[in-house]
Amino acid sequence: MDKKNDITEEIVWKQMKKIMEAVPQKAPLIHCITNPISIHDCANVILASGARPIMAEHPEEVREITASAAALGLNLGNITDARRTSILLSGEEAARRGIPVILDLVGIGCSGLRRSIVQEFLAMRETCTEDGNRSPLILKGNLSEIRALAGMAQGETVNVSGVDASPQDVVNDGTRDAVAEEIRGLAERYGAVVTATGKTDVISDGVQTYLAENGSGRMASITGTGCMVTALTAAYLSERMLLPAALLGAVMFGICGERAAGDWKGSGTYQIRLMDELSICRWETIEKCRKVRRWLH
């Protein structure tokens, strides 16, 4: 039996608590290569977790920076030639050293260029694999982006307008089981954790799959929230527990998004209040406010 089958929901929650407590104590260095639209907020989210951000992206230095980091966060948003090169160089360095990575698949449904980067990245990861053990990886995106990834795996092209999820790509009572199985299968295929974000987040390592329903519609009033979830997850990846890190990043951000939305005054103050909530969030708040359940197939 796969040892992952022996991990209960209670153990996952204990691991999440351990991660949340360990990161501020250790202050790990987190290397993020992200887009200029959200880079400031991503750095601050990492600081709020208790980790230390470094946002280096020059191709001539990224290998060295990644080598000294505890985790690597990569984001395909607003891609440039230099950032493409840096993402692949840092990804290779991380794979060779076993440094955990989260790759945010921003816009792969609407851009052939971004799909080609993902294909190169995943192929490179396979070549860096030793003893049959793939390097630790989280693949994250909205449901449309995750389905574009699934299409790539089958040699198909899924076209999406823009970087937002398509209206038909939602998790509801009628689609929940099919989507959860889709995400689980993709995680199994790539030997990675897959996070599909939305009103309901679906997170799977190929064996265990969780549905998380924390969040607020107000989160769509500001740009970069998905990028911030990636940065937060990268900070928690430093403890090298992939599924708990992915679940913690999604649930904590969703809870903070809910709490920041109270007494709404507008998107400007909401952005500030969201960062406030992230910086003061404690495990007790997550235990009290979580809306998470394990999907059993």
SVG drawing of the C-alpha trace seen along z (x, -y; Angstrom):
<svg xmlns="http://www.w3.org/2000/svg" viewBox="-25 -53 50 55">
<polyline fill="none" stroke="black" stroke-width="0.4" points="0.0,0.0 1.2,-3.5 2.3,-5.1 0.2,-8.2 -2.9,-6.1 -2.0,-5.8 -2.0,-9.6 -5.2,-10.6 -6.9,-14.0 -5.9,-14.6 -2.2,-14.0 -2.5,-16.5 -3.9,-19.2 -1.1,-18.5 1.4,-18.9 -0.2,-22.2 0.1,-23.5 3.7,-22.4 4.5,-24.3 2.8,-27.4 4.7,-27.4 8.1,-26.5 8.4,-29.1 8.5,-32.2 11.0,-30.4 13.4,-29.4 12.8,-32.4 13.7,-30.5 14.8,-32.2 12.2,-31.9 13.2,-32.7 10.3,-34.0 10.3,-34.7 7.0,-36.4 5.5,-39.2 5.9,-43.0 2.1,-43.3 2.2,-41.5 5.8,-41.3 5.5,-43.8 2.5,-42.1 4.1,-38.6 7.2,-39.8 5.0,-41.1 3.0,-37.9 6.2,-36.0 7.2,-38.4 3.8,-38.0 4.4,-34.2 7.6,-34.8 9.9,-33.8 12.3,-36.0 11.7,-36.8 14.2,-37.3 12.7,-38.3 15.8,-37.9 15.1,-37.2 18.3,-38.1 19.4,-35.0 23.0,-35.4 22.2,-35.1 19.1,-33.0 20.9,-29.6 23.0,-30.9 20.1,-32.5 17.9,-29.4 20.7,-27.2 20.7,-29.1 16.9,-29.1 14.6,-26.7 11.9,-26.9 11.2,-28.3 8.1,-30.0 7.6,-30.5 4.9,-32.5 4.2,-32.7 2.4,-36.0 3.5,-38.9 6.2,-36.7 9.4,-38.1 12.3,-36.5 14.5,-37.1 12.0,-35.7 11.4,-32.7 15.1,-31.9 15.3,-32.5 12.3,-30.3 13.9,-27.4 17.4,-27.9 16.0,-28.2 13.7,-25.3 16.6,-23.1 18.8,-24.1 15.9,-23.4 15.2,-20.0 18.9,-18.9 19.1,-20.0 15.7,-18.7 14.5,-22.1 10.7,-22.2 9.0,-24.3 5.5,-25.7 4.8,-26.6 1.8,-29.0 0.4,-28.2 -0.9,-31.8 -2.4,-32.1 -1.4,-28.8 -4.8,-28.4 -4.5,-31.6 -0.8,-31.6 1.2,-29.1 4.4,-30.7 3.4,-29.9 2.4,-26.4 5.9,-25.8 7.6,-27.0 5.6,-24.5 6.4,-21.7 10.1,-22.6 9.9,-22.8 8.2,-19.4 10.6,-17.8 13.6,-19.2 12.2,-17.9 12.1,-14.4 15.8,-14.6 16.8,-15.8 15.1,-12.8 17.3,-10.4 16.5,-6.9 12.9,-7.3 12.2,-10.1 10.9,-13.3 11.7,-16.6 9.1,-18.1 6.6,-20.1 3.2,-21.9 1.4,-22.8 -1.1,-25.5 -3.7,-27.4 -7.4,-28.1 -9.5,-25.3 -9.2,-26.5 -5.4,-26.6 -5.3,-23.1 -7.5,-21.8 -5.2,-23.4 -2.4,-21.5 -4.4,-18.3 -5.0,-19.0 -1.3,-19.4 -0.7,-16.0 -3.0,-14.5 -1.6,-16.5 -4.6,-18.8 -4.8,-22.6 -7.4,-24.2 -8.1,-27.8 -9.2,-30.2 -9.8,-34.0 -7.5,-35.8 -6.1,-34.6 -9.4,-34.2 -11.2,-30.9 -13.9,-30.2 -17.5,-30.5 -18.1,-26.8 -15.0,-25.7 -16.6,-25.7 -16.9,-23.2 -20.5,-22.7 -22.7,-19.8 -23.0,-18.5 -19.3,-18.7 -17.5,-18.2 -16.7,-14.5 -15.6,-14.7 -13.3,-17.7 -11.8,-16.1 -11.0,-12.9 -9.6,-15.0 -7.3,-16.8 -6.3,-13.6 -5.4,-11.9 -3.3,-14.8 -1.4,-14.9 -0.8,-11.1 0.4,-11.6 3.0,-14.2 4.0,-12.9 3.2,-16.4 0.6,-18.2 -2.0,-19.9 -4.0,-22.9 -7.0,-24.1 -8.2,-27.4 -11.7,-28.9 -14.7,-29.3 -13.9,-25.8 -10.2,-24.9 -9.4,-21.3 -6.0,-20.1 -4.6,-16.6 -1.3,-14.7 -2.7,-11.8 -3.8,-9.9 -5.5,-12.4 -7.8,-15.1 -9.2,-18.0 -11.9,-20.5 -11.5,-24.0 -14.3,-26.5 -12.9,-29.5 -12.7,-32.8 -14.6,-35.9 -15.9,-37.3 -14.2,-40.5 -10.9,-38.9 -11.6,-39.5 -11.7,-43.2 -7.9,-43.4 -5.3,-42.0 -2.7,-39.4 -4.5,-37.4 -3.6,-34.1 0.0,-35.2 -0.1,-35.9 -1.4,-32.4 1.5,-31.0 4.0,-33.1 2.4,-32.1 2.5,-28.5 6.2,-28.8 7.0,-30.0 5.3,-27.0 6.9,-24.6 10.2,-25.3 9.2,-22.6 9.0,-20.1 5.5,-18.8 3.8,-19.4 0.2,-18.6 -0.1,-20.3 1.8,-23.3 -0.6,-23.6 -3.7,-23.2 -2.4,-25.7 -1.6,-28.3 -5.1,-28.1 -7.1,-27.8 -5.2,-30.6 -5.5,-33.0 -9.2,-32.2 -9.8,-32.8 -7.9,-36.1 -9.8,-37.1 -13.1,-36.5 -12.0,-38.4 -10.7,-41.4 -14.0,-41.7 -16.0,-42.7 -17.1,-46.3 -16.4,-46.8 -15.2,-50.3 -13.7,-49.6 -10.9,-47.7 -8.1,-50.0 -8.7,-49.4 -9.6,-45.8 -6.1,-45.2 -4.5,-46.7 -6.8,-44.8 -6.0,-41.6 -2.3,-42.1 -3.1,-42.9 -5.1,-39.7 -2.3,-37.6 0.3,-39.2 -1.7,-38.5 -3.3,-35.1 -2.7,-32.4 -3.4,-28.7 -6.3,-29.1 -8.1,-31.3 -7.6,-28.6 -8.9,-25.9 -12.0,-28.0 -12.8,-29.2 -11.7,-26.4 -14.2,-25.0 -12.3,-22.0 -13.2,-18.3 -11.5,-15.4 -12.9,-14.0 -13.3,-10.2 -13.4,-8.4"/>
</svg>
